[in-house]
């Protein structure tokens, strides 16, 4: 399967060192254990469009997160839990 039209900005949302999309693609592939010969196939044969919908959802969340982060100030001061408790009192 080949998917096209995924905006490059969607790869800007990182989970550790990889984008969320790279993580999904890495996890959703068939793999055979060399020691046991057991094949792991995360694809649901009763719902062939599952992976397409998953990538659409992850792309939407990634783009939304990247756009949200672009709107934040460059420097954010961490106030810590104690400051939050004082503000609520």
Residue pairs with C-beta under 8 A, 6 or more apart in sequence:
1 51
1 52
3 52
3 55
6 21
6 55
6 59
7 59
7 63
9 62
9 63
9 66
10 19
10 20
10 21
10 58
10 59
10 62
10 63
10 66
11 19
11 21
11 22
11 62
12 19
12 62
12 66
13 19
13 20
13 61
13 62
13 63
13 65
13 66
14 20
15 23
18 26
19 62
20 58
20 61
20 62
21 55
21 58
21 59
21 62
24 54
24 55
24 58
25 55
27 42
28 42
28 43
28 51
28 54
29 42
30 39
30 40
30 41
30 42
30 43
31 39
31 40
32 38
32 39
32 40
33 39
33 40
43 50
43 51
44 50
79 87
